[in-house]
C-alpha cells in the first residue's frame, strides 16, 4: 500500500490564520472548536489567543483516513 505524507504548515495557528488558509469563516471555526472538532492548545492566560493545534488536527484526520481506506 502506498503512503502519503501530509505535513501542517505550522504546529499551531490562530483562528484568523486558519480562516485565511482554509477559507472557513471565523464563526464556523469557533463552532467547530466548541464542538470539539478542532483541537486547541491550552491557553496560557484567560486573555491569550486561541491557538488551533494543527499537529493534533492532522493526526486525527490521518487516523480517519486510514479507517476509510
PyMOL commands that set and color helices and strands:
alter all, ss='L'
color gray80, all
select helices_A, chain A and resi 15-22+26-34+54-68
alter helices_A, ss='H'
color red, helices_A
select strands_A, chain A and resi 12-14+51-53
alter strands_A, ss='S'
color yellow, strands_A
deselect
rebuild
show_as cartoon
